[in-house]
């Protein structure tokens, strides 16, 4: 059983974990502000997102994993806030959101996992 726990996941599966973890980060971070998200959902999303990020970091570079995870959360929670606040958004804010998105994609495309 120890062998199975030490075995690293594939790079593509690790990226899947990062994406799911980033989406769950949007849920729990938004849950801190909006009462429509039940506290139990916030707690489950929080714990699951960090578990997935920890698993992904065993295969992928930790700096890239965390940057993509945090960037997805930032981007997602900003979009949630724009939608829930009635669509108030400036052109400059859109530019920065798109820049953040480009950086996240760039990190993903330029990273090399530690798999051999």
C-alpha positions in Angstrom: 0.0 0.0 0.0 2.9 2.3 0.7 4.1 1.8 -2.9 0.8 3.0 -4.3 0.8 6.1 -2.1 4.4 7.0 -3.3 3.5 6.6 -6.9 3.2 9.8 -8.8 0.2 10.6 -11.0 0.6 11.4 -14.7 1.2 15.0 -15.7 -2.1 15.3 -17.5 -4.0 13.9 -14.5 -2.1 16.4 -12.2 -3.2 19.3 -14.5 -6.7 18.0 -14.2 -6.4 18.2 -10.4 -5.1 21.8 -10.7 -8.1 22.8 -12.8 -10.6 21.1 -10.5 -8.9 22.5 -7.5 -9.0 26.0 -9.0 -12.7 25.7 -9.8 -13.3 24.6 -6.2 -11.3 27.6 -5.0 -13.8 29.8 -6.8 -16.6 28.1 -4.9 -15.1 28.4 -1.4 -13.7 31.9 -1.9 -17.1 33.1 -3.2 -18.7 31.3 -0.3 -16.9 33.7 2.2 -18.8 36.6 0.7 -22.1 35.2 -0.6 -24.6 33.5 1.8 -26.2 31.6 -1.1 -23.3 29.1 -0.8 -23.9 26.9 2.3 -21.0 26.7 4.8 -20.7 22.9 4.4 -20.2 23.4 0.7 -17.5 26.0 1.4 -15.7 23.6 3.8 -15.9 20.6 1.4 -14.7 22.8 -1.5 -11.9 24.2 0.6 -10.6 20.9 1.8 -11.0 19.1 -1.5 -9.2 21.9 -3.5 -6.2 21.9 -1.3 -6.0 18.1 -1.4 -6.1 18.1 -5.2 -3.4 20.8 -5.3 -1.2 18.8 -2.9 -1.5 15.8 -5.1 -0.8 17.8 -8.3 2.3 19.3 -6.7 3.9 15.9 -6.2 4.2 15.7 -10.0 4.2 19.3 -11.3 6.5 22.2 -10.2 5.0 23.7 -7.0 5.4 27.3 -8.1 3.5 26.7 -11.3 0.8 24.7 -9.6 0.2 27.4 -7.0 0.3 30.3 -9.5 -2.2 28.6 -11.8 -4.4 27.6 -8.8 -4.4 31.1 -7.3 -4.8 32.7 -10.7 -7.8 30.6 -11.5 -9.3 31.5 -8.2 -8.7 35.2 -8.6 -10.0 35.1 -12.2 -13.1 33.1 -11.2 -14.0 35.0 -8.1 -13.7 38.3 -10.0 -16.0 36.9 -12.7 -18.5 35.7 -10.0 -18.4 39.2 -8.4 -19.0 40.9 -11.7 -22.0 38.7 -12.5 -23.5 38.9 -9.0 -23.0 42.6 -8.7 -25.0 43.4 -11.8 -22.2 43.4 -14.4 -20.3 46.5 -13.2 -16.9 46.3 -14.9 -14.5 48.8 -16.4 -12.5 48.4 -19.5 -9.2 48.4 -17.5 -10.5 45.6 -15.3 -11.2 43.5 -18.3 -7.7 44.2 -19.6 -6.2 42.9 -16.3 -8.5 39.9 -16.2 -7.4 38.9 -19.8 -3.7 39.6 -18.9 -4.1 37.2 -15.9 -5.7 34.6 -18.0 -2.9 34.9 -20.6 -0.3 34.4 -17.8 -2.1 31.3 -16.4 -2.2 29.8 -19.9 1.4 30.8 -20.5 2.5 29.1 -17.2 0.7 25.9 -18.1 2.2 25.8 -21.6 5.7 26.6 -20.5 5.9 24.3 -17.5 7.6 21.0 -17.6 6.6 18.4 -15.0 9.2 16.4 -13.0 8.1 13.2 -14.7 10.7 11.3 -16.7 
